[in-house]
Amino acid sequence: MERPDTLETPTLADAFAQFLDSASFARRTRESYTDDLAPLLTQYGHAPVSVLTTEVIQAYLARQEPLAPTTYNRRLAALRSFLNFLDAQGWQTNELLAGVERKPERARETRALDAGRVESVLRQIADPRDRAFFWLIYDGGLRCQEALAIDIDDISWLDRSILIHGKGGYQREMFFSRAVGTLLDKYLTTRGGPTTGPLFVTHRKARLPRRADLTPDGYARLSYRQADTLWKQYTPDWDLHQLRHTAISVRAAHDYTEVDLKRFSGHTTLRSLERYIADNREAAKRKAREWERRHREI
């Protein structure tokens, strides 16, 4: 890859930092790009940008092959976006992904778990942060990134509500249970009772404070990759997103209407909820029994 005619050759890590600063990315987008390209930057971050050759890119993508198609495609999209930025800076990277295509993804389906098993696992988590974090996702049907993006300032303790920053900048209120409120309070007590900054943070201080989203005392906001790793430690066979699927499916099977589910889940259209409603056996059974009670005489 040829480099532009400049006096200084930036490292790949410096170029990535410029990439993140070049556009008004939402915080969640910045964190997602950072997580997705972390394997590449860990290996080549200190090398000059010119280290990116077709061979290096092909080797990097080969290491991503075992990943699920959705994860592979997300990382490919992040890499493509970064390379487009470099190309716009004159680094001639437009051919590095020539011929590389997204992987086909299976049709989306509901991946709900048995609610009883989920709650049993959650009750066994001893770490105050992890217990509060995963219960909050389950209690509110949150996307993992939504839970990670919460600041302490977003919480109204009086109303037991949280301002959630959802997909596409869409905001909604989540109302949490007293039990989850107790877990959050216990967790924040272990941190000395902070009143501002990220809600869920790492146990160790950040190594690279220049780029991290920090608390005043130097702890970084928990990342998606870290949260996913934690969840795998507790439930190796379950996907973290299944917490959200389960929470929504349980409510679809009981007293939540389509409009209630839309408000609860943060979906912007009712069509997005079809997979929770159309094949929900428990909801169909409940409706049938309700009809039976109302029309007992035949």
Stockholm file with secondary structure:
# STOCKHOLM 1.0

chainA/1-298         MERPDTLETPTLADAFAQFLDSASFARRTRESYTDDLAPLLTQYGHAPVSVLTTEVIQAYLARQEPLAPTTYNRRLAALRSFLNFLDAQGWQTNELLAGVERKPERARETRALDAGRVESVLRQIADPRDRAFFWLIYDGGLRCQEALAIDIDDISWLDRSILIHGKGGYQREMFFSRAVGTLLDKYLTTRGGPTTGPLFVTHRKARLPRRADLTPDGYARLSYRQADTLWKQYTPDWDLHQLRHTAISVRAAHDYTEVDLKRFSGHTTLRSLERYIADNREAAKRKAREWERRHREI
#=GR chainA/1-298 SS CCCCSCSCCCBHHHHHHHHHHHSCCCHHHHHHHHHHTHHHHHHHTTSBGGGCCHHHHHHHHHHHTTSCHHHHHHHHHHHHHHHHHHHHTTCCCTTTTTTCCCCCCCCCCCCCCCHHHHHHHHHHCCCHHHHHHHHHHHHHTCCHHHHHTCBGGGEETTTTEEEEECGGGCEEEEECCHHHHHHHHHHHHHTTCCCSSBSSEEEEECSCTTTSCBCTTSEEECCHHHHHHHHHHHCTTSCTTHHHHHHHHHHHTTTCCHHHHHHHHCCSSGGGGHHHHTTCHHHHHHHHHHHHHHTCCC
#=GC SS_cons         CCCCSCSCCCBHHHHHHHHHHHSCCCHHHHHHHHHHTHHHHHHHTTSBGGGCCHHHHHHHHHHHTTSCHHHHHHHHHHHHHHHHHHHHTTCCCTTTTTTCCCCCCCCCCCCCCCHHHHHHHHHHCCCHHHHHHHHHHHHHTCCHHHHHTCBGGGEETTTTEEEEECGGGCEEEEECCHHHHHHHHHHHHHTTCCCSSBSSEEEEECSCTTTSCBCTTSEEECCHHHHHHHHHHHCTTSCTTHHHHHHHHHHHTTTCCHHHHHHHHCCSSGGGGHHHHTTCHHHHHHHHHHHHHHTCCC
//
